[in-house]
Amino acid sequence: MGILEVKGVNKRFGGLQALGNVNLSVQEGSVHAIIGPNGAGKSTLLNVLVGKLIPDSGSVMFDGQSVLGRKPYEINQMGISRVFQTPEIFGDLTVMENVLIPCFAKRDGSFRMHALESVRHEKAIFEQAEAMLDDVGMLDKRGMHAASMSRGDKRRLEMAMCLVQEPRLLLLDEPTAGMARADTENTILLLKDIRTKRGITMAIIEHDMNVVFSLADRITVLAQGTPLVEDIPENIKGHPKVREAYLGEAQV
């Protein structure tokens, strides 16, 4: 049994079958990539995993508990954090303030926004935020306003905001989308470092195959909402069903 178990998940939007009998098992401590051509159902599956969409049938269990029908803060409380395709940060706040907010997040879904003024008097929380920024290589930018940073740095900041909550599962929606190659390589290194230091389980949706094959232990390939194959990266690269789904080996 994996820490995340998806069984028999189906989802339709009118006449469109977005997901068809999807089964997925993500082992604790692993990096599991979900790939597929446009329209394969990757985003729909991710939205089911975080409780944003309720499937028509099937189950999604995290560490033995269903995630279906739960509010976002309840999903977070269970130990699941999500990194969005476009970094979700507070652009009008400093880097440090962005990390302090989740440090003070209540488990009932509200934020103690007043903490931004008082937190400097609470040494342990402030040191926790500093240590996290140091881990992602952003301590020297703690006083910068988040909106002024590069996309790569915004991604690092978003990672820090997720990790400071100590999740057990990190869901990443195309974490390198829109990045220059240098930022992409830095993000790969960051994710490898996070895994080594923290042992966090990761599920990644990603189009960049360099990212997928650099990080993943196992890969699930979707096409038209249905899993085609799941295997280790070495076997996925030349799999005939994968080549067919991507309309040519060069795209895989």
N, C-alpha and C positions, 0 to 999 in steps of 0.2 A: 504493500500500500504506500502511495506517495503522500506527501504533505498536502498536495492539491490533487483532487480526484474529480474529473469531469466524466460523467457517464450518460450516454444516450441523449445528449442535448440537441434539441431541434428548435429552430426559430424561423418563423415566416413573417414577411411583411407583405400583406395582401397575397398576390399570386407568386411572390418571389420566395424561394426557399433559400434563406441566408445561411442557415446551418442545418446540416442533415446528419443526425446520429453521430455527433462528435464525441469521441472518447479520448481522454487525455490523462496521463498520470505523470506528475512532476515530483521527482524524488527530492527529499530534503537535502540541501547543500549543493544541488546541481544547478546548472544553467541550461534551460530548455528553451529553444528557439521555435517560433511558429512563423512559417514562411508560406508564400504563395503569391500568385499573380494578382493584379488588381481585381477586386470583386470576389476574392476567394473566401471572404468571411472572417478575415483576421480581426478587423476592428469590432465586428459584431461579437465575436468570441471574447475579446478583451472586455467589452462592455458588460457581457454576462458575468465574467469573472469578478468584476468589481461591484456587481449588484446594480449597475445602471439599467440593465435590461433583464427582464424576467423571461426565461425560455418558455416555449409552449409545452415542452416536456423535457424530462431529464433532471439530473441533479449536479450540483457543484458543491463539493465538500472541501473545507480547509481544516486540516488537523481534526477531522471527525465532526466538524460543525458545518451546517449549511450556510452559504453566504446569500442565498436567494431571499429577496424581500427585505434585506437589511439596508439601513441608511448608510451613507458614505462614512460618517464618523464611527458607526458600528463596525464597518469593514476595517477601518483603520485600527480600532480598538482590538480587533481580533489578531492584528499583527501583519496586516497587508497594506503596503504603500504603493502608490502608482506614480510613475514618472511620465508626464504627458509629452506628446509629440512636439508641442510648443511649450517651452518651459513656463511653469506656473509659479510666478514669483510676485512679490510686491515691489513694483518698480519705483515707487516714491519713497521707499524705505532704504536704509543702508543694508549692506550685506549682513552685518551682525544682527540688525533688527529682524531681518528675514528669518534667521536661524533661531532667534530668541522666541519668536511667536509660537512655533510648534513645541518648544521647550515648555511653554506655559499653557499649551492647549488642554482644556478640560476634556474629560472623557464623555461629557454629555453633548459634545459637538459645538460648544461655544468657545470663544477665545477671551482670555483675560487681556484685552488690549491695553488696559491701564498698566500692565506689567512692563511695557516698554520704558516707562519712566522710573518704575520702582526696582526693576530687575538689577540695576547696577549695585543695589545694596544687598543683593542675594548672591553671594560669591559663588556658591556651588553651581548654580544654574549658568551664571556668566562663564565660569570656567569650562562647563560642559559644552557650551556653544563655541568657545574659542578652540577647544580640543577638536571638535568636529570640523571647523574651518581649516585647522592645521592638517587634518587627515586628508582633505580634498584639495590641499594646496592653495587655499584662498585666505589664509590668516592675514597676509599683508594687504589684502583688499577689503578688510572688514569695515572700513569707514566709507567706502565708495557707495554711491547710490546705485542700486541694482540695475536701473534702466540704462545706465551709461556703459554697461559691460558688453563684451562680445557674446555671441550665442553660445560659444563653448564655455565661457565663464558662467553664464546664466544656467547652463545645464549642470555645472559643478555645484552651483549654489542650490539648485533644486534638489540635487542628490543629498547635499548636506541637510536640507530641510526634511527630507524623508528619513535619512539615516539616524538623525538625532532622536527620532521616535522609536528607534530600536526595533524595526520590523523583522519578521521572520521570512516574509516573502516580498520581493520587490518586482512589480510588474512594470515593464518598460515598453512604451509605445514609440517605436522608431527613435531611439535616443540620439541618433546621429543625423536626423533629418535636417537638411538645410545647412549643414556644417561644411566648412572648408576641410580639405584632407588632413591638415595638421591638427585641427580640433577633433576630427574623427579619430585619429590615431591616439590622441591624448585621452579621449573618452574611453577607448578600448583599454588603455593602460589603467585608467581610473577604475573601471569595472573589475578588471583582473585584481587590482590591489584591494578593492572592497571585498571581493570574494575571499582572498587569501587572509585578510585580517579579521573578517567578521563571519565568514561562512554562511552568508545569507543566500537563501534560495532565490533564483531569478528566473522569470519567464519573459522572454523578449520577442516582440514583433519588430521585424527589421527587414528592409529591402536590400540593404548593403550586404552582399554576401561575404565580403571581407570581414565585416563585423561578426556575422553569424558564425563563420568557420573559425574565427579567432577565439570565440568565447564559448560556444555551445558544447555541451556533452551529448545532448540528443536534439534531434530536429523533427518537428512534425510539419508535413507539407499538406496544405489545404488547397483544394481546387473546387470552385462552385459550392463552397460551404461544406464539403465532405473531405475527411482525411484521406489522402492518397497513400501515404507511407509515413512511418516513423522509424528512425534508425539513427545510428551514430553518424557524425559528419562525413567520415570517410566513405560510407556506403551511400549517402545521399547524393554526393557530387555526380556520380555517373549513373544514377538510377533511371531507367527508361521512362518510368511514369513521371518523374520530375522533369526530365527533358521535354516530355510531351506537354506538361502543364505550362511550362515556360516558353513553349514554342521555339525551342532551340537550346542546345547544350550551352552555347556561349553566354546565355543569360543566367545560367545557374552557377 
